[in-house]
Amino acid sequence: MSPELDLLITGADVVDGSGAPSARADVGVRAGRIVVLPPDSGAVATEVLTAHGRIVMPGIIDVHTHSDLLGGADPEREELRRAALLQGVTTEICGNCGTSAFPALPERAGDVAELVSATFGSPAAAYPDLPGYLAAQEGHARANHLVTLVGHGTLRAGVLGFADRPASRAEVATMSSLLDQALRDGAAGLSSGLIYPPGIHADTSEIVALARVVAAHGKPYVTHLRDEMSRVEDALEEALSIAHASGASLQVSHHKTAGRAAWGTTTRTLKRLTAERARGLDVLCDVYPYTAGSTVLHAMLPPWITSGGVGAMLATLGEDGVRGRIRADIASGLPGWENTVGNGGWDLIVVASAARTPQLEGVSVAEAAASAGTDPVDLACDLLLANDGEVTIISRSMHEDDVRRVVASPLSMIASDGVPKLGRPHPRWAGTFARTLGRYVRHEEVLTLEDAVHKMTGMPAGRFGLRGRGVIRDGATADLVVLDPGRVRDTATYDDPLARPKGIRAVVVDGQVVVDDGDVRDERPGRALRIR
């Protein structure tokens, strides 16, 4: 008798992604689609996974990654590619914090390439439009799926470069046209990163105009707020005003209140978001379960130093008086600037990725400066010059009570904000989802298992228009994870950031088993997905 199914997962409890209580069932796969069966169905399948004592859940949708250019076959980055997959991520949403690898007017392609290189590191590539970007991604065999947002910073660089001025009406119209076309082509929404150049130069009205375009497509505006530290509440009000003025749904990226002055402020920000949602505004957020963040080193410097882009910054870092001015501004602060170092100190800034000075990876800027007998600002500037501006850091700036509060909020999704670069990347790229299930579900009971799975699957699928994903039901796409809820946990640390999680039995993408008992198979069923 020929097999009825391609795959059968039997003996598990099903946590279906909706938030509903788990229930025993067999889960079959036929032609890449889910077939839900009674428990111990006895169905015949080409491959059978016996999963007694485990759960089967939808594949995890990581709504916030910076994996835009991670695809390829270069062996040195293969461990990075596998890290997300090994914890059950079947779909990555990139293009966050205002930077995507597209679009650009032909005459501004160099500015976009500079932005992309500064964000994602080398090798970097910039594309004129979404079809060009997706064609390049589809040229790489992928194990999981990729979805992208359109970055506001990229739109700005692709139309007016790094100019420190408001966009003209004509320039806003051009950005809007490029955005509209990208959304028609299948981009998932618009992202902004309002602490980074060139997005930092945009006024609120510019963002409102672009958010109206995404609203017309029924897609979200996703924002890295203009400040996540002492002025986080003001920055949140700006984001809410953009949503109200444009009619766009609002997604607050990696919601946090960082720096000692802002610790505890999540009690007010979450109350504010809850009130707005109760009034009818479609606002949600995402969060990673760590008290340290990760970004580029040049974001630690005053905004005037990067106002013309990374190339202009590198040209000025050696000039007389520049470093003294940087030191003075960090010490005193500047109006409207999220002064991370001034709010914490160089001892909390750790080098994560610096390809030309790998001996400093894992070392704080303060420690490296002391060892070199120099000032931390000089060390940071020299490090940027030595690496052509491509330095990623880890910043220890949050309080665990705030992280736990946002994780527990019914408005939050779980996301990694992973920055998958060589060196010592933040462990969130390899550990976010296993950490949530092990720490916040099993040990601390901040979330139920069903709620945590919903935050990783059904909730993100609904927000970003991933129809037929994020749920276990008849006919849904067979992206699945089988795990042991009593054993699942992260093992990735800041010293060993890509260590594999425990308790993941299997990962299935489009009906094909791609991870089996911790072994990554050769199958590459992943695709670049278009959101229509």
N, C-alpha and C positions, 0 to 999 in steps of 0.2 A: 504493500500500500504506500502510495506516495505521501510525503509529509503534508499535513494541513497548513503548517506554519513554518516560517523561516527561523523563528526563535521563540522559545517559551521560557518564561521566568516563573518558577513554581515554588510554593511554600512560603512566600513573603507576605507581609502586610503592606497594603498599598496606601501611601500618603499621596493623594492625587493632585496636590498643588492648589486646591481651592480653599484650603483652610478647614475643610470638613474632617471629622474624625477618621482615623485610619480604619481599614477594613481588610480582611483576608480575601485575596483573589489571586488567580493566575493572570499573568499579563503576557499575551502573545503578540507577535509581530508578523505581519504579512505584507510584503511589498512596501516596506518602510512605514507602515501604519499600524497603530495599536489596535489590538483586539482584546477586550476585557472578558475574562472567562471566570466561571465559578472556581472556587478553590479545589485543588487536586482534580483538575478537569480531565486528566488523562489524555489531553490533546497530543497529537504527534507533531514533532518539529524537527527540523534539520539540526538545530543546536538547542540544548536544554541547559539552563542555569538553575541549579537547585539552591534555594535561598531561605531555608528554614531559619528563623530567628533574626532575619534581616528585614529591611523595608525596601520597597521599590518606589521611587519618586521620579517626577519629571526631571529632565536634564536641567542643570542650573544655567540661568541666564545672568551673566555678569554685566550689569547695566553701565558700568563705568570702568573702562580700561583705556590704556594708552598703547595698545598692541597694533596700532595702525600699520606699521611696516615690519611686523615680526615674521610674516610669511616668507617662505623660501626654503632652500635646501642646505644652507650653510651649516655644517655640523657644529660649529662653536655655539650656535644659538638654539640647538635642538632641545637642550635641557630646559631652556626658557619656554619653548613652545609646549613641552610636555607638562610643565608645572601646573598650568590651569586645568588641563585635561585630567590629570591624575586626581584632582579633588572634585571632579564631576562637572566642570564647566563645558557645556555643549554649544553655547552661543556667547560670543563676546561682542559688546557694543562699544565701539571706539569713536574717535573724533570728539573727545570730551575736552572740557576746559578751554574751549575756543580755538583749538588747533586740530585741523584735519589736513590730509595731504592734498587737498583740492578745495576750491577751484581757484583759477587765476587767469587774469587777462594775459595775453602773450607778452606784453611789455612789462609785466610785473612778475613773471615767472621766477626771476632771480630772488625777489623779496620773499616769495612763498617758500622757495627752496631754503633760504636762510632760516626762516621761521621753523620749517620742518626739521632741519638739521639740528637747530638749537634745542628742539623739543624731544625728538626721537633719537638723536645721535646719528652717527654715520654707520652704514651707508644710508643716505636719505634720498628721497625722490619726491617730486611735486608733480601734480597732474592738472591739466586744464579743466577737467570736469569729472563728475562721478563715473560715467561710463569708462573713462580712461583709467581711473583708479581701480574700479572693480575688475576691469579686464586684466590688470596687472595682478590683482589678488587671485583671480581665478586661474592665472597661470601657475600658481603654486598649489601643489597638492596639500590640502588642509585636513586635519583630523576633526576639527570642529568648525562651527559656522561663524561668520563675521558680518556684523551690521555696522553702519557708520552714521554718525551725525555730521552736520556741516558746521565747521568752526567759524565763529564770528571773527576771531583774530585772523584766520586765514582769508576770509572774505575781505577784510580791511587791507591786509597786506597785498592781496591780489588785485586791489583796485587803487589804493592810494599809498601803498607801501607802509613805512613806519612813521609817517608824518604825525607830529605832535600838534594836532589841531582837530576841530570838529570836521566831520565829513560834509561836503557840500550837498545840496539837494540832488544834484546830478549824480554824485558819487553814491549817495544812499540809494538812488534809483537803480544804479548799476549793480550794487550789492544785492538789492532786492531781486533783480532779474536773475542773477546768478543763483541765488538761493532758491527761487521759485523753480528754476529748471532742475536743480539738484534734487529737490523734493519730488518733482514729477518723475525723475529718473529712479527714485527709490531710496533716497536718504531718509533717516528716521526722525529728524528734527534738527533744531538749531541749538548749538552750545555756545556759551561765552565763558571767558576766563578774564574777569575784569581786574585782576591784579597783574596781568602779564601784558607786555607790549606785543602788538599794537592795540589790543583791546582796551587797555587801560586809558587810552586817549579818547574813547568814545563817550559821548554824553548819553543820558537816559533816553532822549528823544530818538537817537539813532537806533538803539536797541528796540524801542517800541515799534519803529517802522519795520524792522526785520521780523519781530515777533508777530506782527500782523500777517506776514506772509505765511509763517508756520501755522498760525491759527486758521487761515483759509484752507490749509491742507489737513486740518484736524490732527496736527502733530505737535509735540511739546517743545517748549523753550526750557533748556537745561542749563543751569548757571552755576559756575564757581563764583560765589559772591564777591563783591568788590572789597570786602573786608571780612575775615573770619575771626578777628581778634577783638580789640577793645571797641570797635565800631560795628560789630556784627549785626546789632539790631538795626542800625541805620541802613546797612547794606541789604538786610532782609526786607526792609520797607521799600527800598528801591526796586527789588525784584518783584515784590507784590504789586507795586504800582505799575510795573511793566506788564504784568499779567492782566491787571484790571483794564489798562488802557488799550491793550492789544486784543484781548479775548483769548489769548493763548493759555493752554494748561502749563503749569509751572512745576519743574523738577529742580529742587535745590540739591546740588551735588555735594557729596561727602559732608553732610551737615555736621558742623563742629563749632565749638567756642574755644578757641586756642589762646594760649598765653594766660598767665595768672590773673590778669585784670578781667578776663572774660570767663574764668571758671565759674560754673554754676549758672551761667546765663541761659543754658538750654531749658531751664525751668520756664523762662519767659518766651524764648523763641518757639518752643514746641506748643506752648499755650496759644501763641499768636497764630501759628500755622493751623492748629486745630480750630480756632475761632473762624479763620478765613474759609476753611473747608466747610464748616457748618453753615456758613453764609452762601455757599454755592460755588466758591472758587475751587477749581480742580488743581490743588497743590499737593505734592508729595515730595519726599526727599529720599536720599540714600545715605548709607553710612558704612564705614569699614571698622572692624572691631579691634582697633589698636589706639594707643595714646600717642603714637608718633606718626607724622605724615611724611611725605616725600615729594620733592619738586626739584627744580633746577637751582643751582647755586646762585646764579645772577639775580634770582628773585629775592635774595636776601639783601640786595643793595638798593639804595634809594632809586626811585623811578626815573630820575633825570639821567642816570648813567646808562639806562637801556632804552631811552625814549626813541632813539634812532635805529634800534635793532642791535643785534649781537655784534655785527661787524663794526658798527660805530662805537660800541662800548669797548671792544678790544683795541680800537685805535686810540682811545683816550686813557686807558688804565695806566699807562706809563707816563702821562703828562704831569708836570709839576703842579702840585696843589690839589690834584684830583682825589688822591687817597686821603689827604687831610680833610677834604670836604666830606667824603664818605664817612669818615670816622665821626665828624661833628654831627652829621645828620642822623647817624645811628644813635648817638648819645642823646640827642635832643628831640628827634622825631621830626616829621613833616606833616602838615595838614593833609588828611585824607590818605596817608600812606600806612599800609599794614606792615609795621616795623617788627618783623619776626625776631631779629637778633636783639633789638632794643628791649623787647618784651621778655627775652629769655637769656640770651648770651651765646657766645660762640661755642661754649662747651656743650651745648645741646644740638649743635649742627654737625652731623657726621657725614663724611664723604662716602657715597654709595657707589658711584661709577665715575671713574676718571681714567680713561684708557691709556693715556700717556704717562700717568703717574700712579700706577696701580698700587704702589707701596703705601699710599695714603688711604686706600679704600678700607673702610671700617674704623677710621681714626677721626676724632673730632677736629674741627678747625682749630680750636683752642689748644689741643694737645699737639697737633702738628706744628703750630706756630711756636709753642714752647720748646719743642724738640729742635726746631730750626733756629731758635734764638731771634725770632722776629715777631712783629705785631700780627694779630689775627686778620686784620683788614689787608695787610700786605700779603699774607699767606693766601687769602682767598683770591685776591687779584692776580697773584702770580700763578695760582692754580688754574684760573680761568684762561690766562694767556697761554699757559703750557698745553692746554687741552682745546684750544680754539673755541672756548666758551662752552664746551660740551661736558659739563660736570653736573651730576645728579647728587642730591643730598637727602639725608633723613633728618627730620626735625622733631625733637621730642617736646611737645607743646600742649598736649591735652590732659585732662583729668579723667580718670576711670569712671567716676560717677556720671560725667556728662556722656561718655561713650555708651555706658550701660543704659542711660535714659533714652538716648536716641535709638539704640538697638531695640529697646522695648516698645517704642512708639508704634501705634498702628499705622502711622503715616510713612514709615521708613521701609525701604528695601535694603537688602544686604548687597554690597558691591565692593570690589577689591581696590579700585583706583590704582590698579597695578601698573607699574612702570618697568616693563620687562627689558632691562638693559643688562649687559654683561657687567661683572664686578660683584658688588654685594648689594643687590637690590633689596627693597623693603620686603620682608617675608610675607606681606599680605598677598603678593602675587601667587604664592604657593599655598597659603594657609587660611585665607579669609573664611571660606565656607566651612571647612572642617573645624576651624576654631569656633565659629558660631555654634555649630551643632554640638561640639564637645564641651565648651566652656559655658556658653549662655543658655543652652538647652539642658544638657545633662547635669552639669555640676552646679550652676547657679540658679537654674530654673527661672531665668528671666523671661524666656519664651517657652511655649509648648513646642513640641516637635512639629505639629501641623502648622502652627503660625510661622515658624522659622522656614519651613519648606515653602509656604505660600510667599514669603518675602523674597525667596530666591528664584521662584518659578512663575506661578500664575499671576502674581502681582506685576512683575516686570513685563511679562508677555502682554498683559492688558494695557500697560502704560505705553509701550512702544509698538503696538500694532502687530505683534508676532502671532498672527492667527493660527490656531491649531497647534501651538506650542505652549509649554508651561503647564500642561494638564495631562492627566492620564484618563482618557475616555476613548470610546470606540471612534476610530477614524482619525485621531490626532496623530501628528508626526511622532515617530518612535525615537525621541531623544529621551534617554532614561538613565537613572543611576541606581545601583543596588549597593546598599551600605548596611553596616552593623551599627545600630543606634547606641549600643552599649559600649562600643569600642572607638567610634569615629572621633578623631581629634587631630589637631595640627601638630607637626613637629618642626616646622620651619622657624628659625630664630634669626636674629640680626647677624649672628656669626655664621650660621648655616642656612641661608635664606631660601634655598630651593629644596630642602629636605621634604620627602614625600609624606603626605598625611597617612594616618592609620585608619583602618576600618572601611575602606572603599573596596567593595567586592568587584564591581563591574561598571563600565560606562558604555552606553550605547548611543550612537549618532546615526540618525536616519535609518534605524533598524540594524545597523552593523555594530558588533562588539568591537570597540577600539581600545578598551582597557579591560584586562581580565586578571584578577588577583594581583594587581600592581604592575603587570606587564603590559606595555603599550604595543599593540599589534601594528601591522604594516598598513592596515586599511586606512584610507583617506577619503571618507565620504562627505567631509565638510564643504560648505559652499558660501559664497558671498551672497547674502540675502538682500533682496530689494523690498522695501516696505511700501506698498501701494495704498 
